């Protein structure tokens, strides 16, 4: 193998590799010799097919395999010989001249190909022991537990008959007949429809016009269908609904007691409160961890400056940009709506992509030096968590990850990153500060939210 360096600029490297025809021919003959022992071709005894006959039949397809295997082996040997740590899978290119490629496949020419890559930048990992950090924590209070129980109770609320006028939050039962220009339309008539006022189930403006009505009242509700209404024949048109209220019900307040807890599947109210406290504590702990991790990354970002592999930054930027523009298209927003321009946004998110790549390289190098690993069990746990996000599609999720090694690496990345952050925190000087739930939420929400490509 002859290797010639054709480019060395910054992190970019490119090499031309030449493997002579004799070596290729030797590999091809070895492959065909092995095939001759197993081939079963009419006119020849099993295992006795001459190599030259196999070369006539299978020569080109066998040479294609030999070329691919040779490229893989020589590329790997090149990286080891030059002690190169590629930032991504190196790009391998065969000659553009078709005649030259045909000569290689026909066994009449040397194999030449190029290997292009960017290397991982070399930088010194600094000593971060003694880093000053603050862990912001929230204590779960009885008031917070009470608010959560009230919210749970409201989600399972019931109604009871009510005398007097209907108010927002009440449930009414109605019959109605809808018309446009005096003509009934499909889907505009129904009876005994239960409607919670203020729920937004009906066309905008409909529910509000029922407020103040009593059981037995007849009234005409006038509304205009939204311009983007799902039925094109009705979109944007004014309509009238002859409506009769047959029943008005008010919310029946649920007593938060042992009986309520039993309906929720708990032994008593104390057990329900324990569950709520545990879940709220886990939620607050997650926010605490997010804030602490971000503080660690901010500290690292200030400490390291080095050249970045351009292709890694480009790929990260494309992922962010595609997610951003996709979300803007779905929401109908423009850059002007965000008080910026496309050019300014590109600069902003390019800088974010650079930060992500830089921190990824820093954490990767730190983790490697610290011997951080991700266990198979941790990967399986991450896969199980991903499966839970797609109920009913678990098998599809498992098959996807088993067939896509790159996807498994995406599961591994966040686990590895968090374990490296944990090693930094373990050696840091961490002060604990108690804050309110709202304060912690504001800290987390104020953190830079960067879109990711799904």
ABEGO torsion letter per residue (X at the ends): XBBBBABBBEABBBBBBBBBAAAAAAAAAAAAAAAAAABBBBGBBBGABBAAAAAAAAAAAAAAAAAAAAAAAAAAAAAAAAGBBBABBBBBBBBABAAAAAAAAAGABBBBBBBBBBBBBBBBBBBABGBBBBBBBBBBBAAAAAAAAAAAAAAABBBBBBBEBBBBGBBBBBBBBBBBGGBBBBGABBBGBBBBBGAGABBBGAAAAABGBBBGBBBBBBBBBBAABABAAABGBBBBBBBBBABBBBBBBBBBBAAAAAAAGBABAAAAAAAAAAAAAAAAAAAAAAAAAAAAAAAAAAABBBBBBAAAAAAAAAAAAAAAAAAAAAAGBBAAAAGBBAAAAAAAAAAAAAAAAAAAAAAAAAAAAAGBBBBAAAAAAAAAAAAAABBGAAAAAAAAAAABAAAAAAAAAAAAAAAAAAAAAAABBBBBBBBBAAAAAAAAAABBBBBBBX
